[in-house]
Amino acid sequence: MERADRILDAAAALLVRLGYRKVTIEDIAQRAGIGKGTVYLHWRTKQQLFDALLLREAIAYLESLLAELRRDPATVLPHRLLSFSFVDVHGRPVLQTLVTGDTRALQGLLADRPLRSQELLATKRMFELLVGHGLLRDDVPHLTYAMSALNSGFYLVDALDPQAAELDVRAKADALAFVVRHALEPATPPGPEELAQAAAEVIAVFEELIPPYRQWIYQG
């Protein structure tokens, strides 16, 4: 595991500096101080290696989010959930590169990543929980799509509008929270007991992802 993490650390640094297209297995091996063949002992292809890196970053993000939900169950409110995630992702160079970088180069990596079906199921369950606990409106057409499109737009708009990049991350997160709160949430939020129950159930959904993520990374 220690050697695998050293390889992933090297891949992460190169991804942020060079972008996915330009990084080679040779570059990663050299930066990690090992032979190219040693990398292939862990992952057979460049895509598998970066799949593992993405899953490792996802674990770190999920652990941060789950800790915040345990600390303050009101974080389960969608506008707070997406705002927290926006700030957290922008504090993680690899994830920031993945969600704001060369979309075409990373499209296959993101769309075909391991355990994608489990992620989609977890996301579906989360939406059902949020609606069931009265945290999202139930009259929004194609709610999952609407929320995903809204959220994704806040990550990608900087590449389309240079002026948007002038805002700091906190200001962008606050704008995201405002739009989600007023467009997708009911006027009156549930009480503390309902929020606590919703948070506990969302935590349980995403906790289930971490063990298979970790297993794939180090045994993939």
N, C-alpha and C positions, 0 to 999 in steps of 0.2 A: 504493500500500500504506500509506503514512503517513497519508493521509486516512481510509482504511478503518479503520485501527487507532484513530484518534482517535474515530471514530463508535462503534466497539465499546467503547472505554474509557468513553465517555459512557453507552452502554447498560448496561454492567456496573455502573457506579455507581448508576444509577437502578433497576436490577433489585434490587440489594441493599437500597436504601432504600425503594422503593415496592412491590415485587413485580411480577410479570409483568402482571397484569391492568391495573394502573393506569398503566403506562408507555405513552406514545404516541410516535409518530414525531416529532411536533412537539417534545415534551420532549427527545428525544435530539438533534435538530438544534440546538435552542437551547443545550443544554449543550455540544455540540461546536463551537459558534460558526459554524454553516453554515446554509444554507437547507434547508428540508424537501425540496425537489426534488433536492438533491445526495445525500441519503441514498438516494433511489430510483435513482440512477445505479449504486449498488453492489448493492442488494437491493430487489426489487420489493414485498415485503410485510414487515410487522412480524415474522411468523414466520420468514421467510428471514433477516432480520437476526439474530434470536436463535438461529437454527440456526447461523449463522456464529460467534456469540459462544460457543455451546456447544462447537463444534468447536475454536475457538482455546483454550478452557480445557482441552479434552481433550488437545490437543497438549502444553500445559505440564505437565499431570499425567503423561502418558506419558513425556515426556522426563525428568521427575523419577524416575519408577519405573525406567526403563531405566538411568539413571545409577546408581541404588542396586543394581540387579541386577549391573551391571558391577563395582561396587565390592565387593560381597559376594554371590557367587552363592547363598549359603544363604538369601537373601531369597526365593528361588523356593519355599521351603517354604510351603504354603498359609497356615498360621497367621501366618507373618511377612509374606507377600504382602498379606493382607487387613488386618493390623494397620498396616503401613506406609501402605497406601492410605487407611485410615480417618483416620490422623493428617494425611496430606498433604491430603486433601479438606477437612478441617476447618480447614486453614490457607489455604484458597482461598475467599474470601467468595462468589464466584459459584457455584462448585460446591456449596458448603455450602447456599446458597439453593436450588439446583436439587434437591438430594436430600432436603432437610428442609423445604422450603417448602410452599406450597399445592399439594398433590398433584393435585387436580382441575384447577386452572388450568394446570399444567405437563404434565399427562398426554399431551396431544396433541403438545406440543413434544418431549417425550422419546421417545415411541413412534414418531413419524413423522419423526424427524430424518434428514438426508441420510446416505447411506452406512451405513444401519442394517444392511443385509444383509451388508456386509463386516465390520461389528463382530460380528455374530452368528457368522459363519464363523470369525473370529479367536478368539472366546471358545470355540467348539466345539473348535478346534484346540488351544487352551491346555489345556482339560480333558483331551483325549486325551493330550497330552504329560505332564501331571501324573500321570495314571493309568498311562501307559506306563512312566514312570520310577519308579513305586512311591511317589509323593508323596501320593497319595490312595488310600483304600481302594477296592477294586473290588466290594465287597459291599453298598454303600449303595444302597437303592432310589432311583431317580430322582436320582442324585447331583447333576446340574447344578441341578435345582430346589431340592434341599435346601440346597446351598451358597448359592445366590442368595437364598433365603428367609431363611436364617440371617443372611447379611451385611446384607441390606436391613433386617431387624428392628433391627439395632444403630443404623442411621441414623434410623429412624422412631420408635423407642420414646419419645424425649423428648416428642413431641407427645401421646402417649397417657398417659405417666406422668411428671408434673412432678418427682417425686423423683429419677427417673433423670437428669434434667438437672443435678442437683447434683454428680455425678461429673465430674472433669475429663476431657479428651479422652484423655490417656494412660491413665488408669484404665479407660476404656471400651474402648480399643484392646487393653489387656492382657486384659480379660475376653473380648473377641472372639477373641483369639489362643488363649486357654485352651480355649474351647469347640470351635473348629475343630480344634485339635491333638488333643483327646481324642475328638471325635465322628467326624471325617472322615479322619484320617491314620492310617497303620499304626503299630503300637507302636514299630517300629524304623525310623528314617529311613535313606535311602540314604547312602552314603559321599560324601566330597568330590568325587570324580571324576564320579559320577553327577549330583550337584547342579550342578556346573559345566556339564555337557553339557545338562541340563534348562534351566538359566538361559540358555545361549546360544541354545537353540531357541525359548524363550519370547520372548527379545529379538527374534529374527528375525521372529516372528509379528507382534509389535506395531509393529516398525519399519515394516512394510509399510503400516500405516494412516496414518502421518504425512503422506507426500506427497499422497495424495488428499484428506486433510483440508485441507491448506494450499491446494491448488488450488481446492477448492470455496469456501473462505472468500473468497479474493481474486478469483475469477473466476466465482463463483456468480451 
